[in-house]
Amino acid sequence: MFEVIMSAREGLSLSPLAEVFACTVGQMPSKAKYYLEDTTEILRMLQGLVKASKQYARSASQHSPTVII
């Protein structure tokens, strides 16, 4: 799995600005940086990512340059 993620990141499959978060559910051997215990934690994590993404998008749109011709 991690080989696929890294090759997508190095290739043209993902934007250079994309961030990749790898996690595993339960306590099995993994190279994942993050561990989630169950589906409830998965939903919380995804909701947090959505919230952060929306906040970033709002912030970026407020700071976009204005062009006057």
C-alpha positions, 0 to 999 in steps of 0.5 A: 500500500505504501509503495502505491502512495509514494509512487502516486506522490512522486508521479503525476497522479497527485498535485505537488500540494497534496498531502497524504495521510496513511493510517491503519485501523486496529493494532496490526503491524504497519508503517502507518504513522497514525492508528485508528481503533474503529470506524467511529474514529475513521469518521471523526478523522474524515470530518476533521479533514473536511473541516480543515479543508473548508477553512483553508479554502475560505482563507485562501479565497480571502487572500487571493490577489485582486487584479485591477485593469 
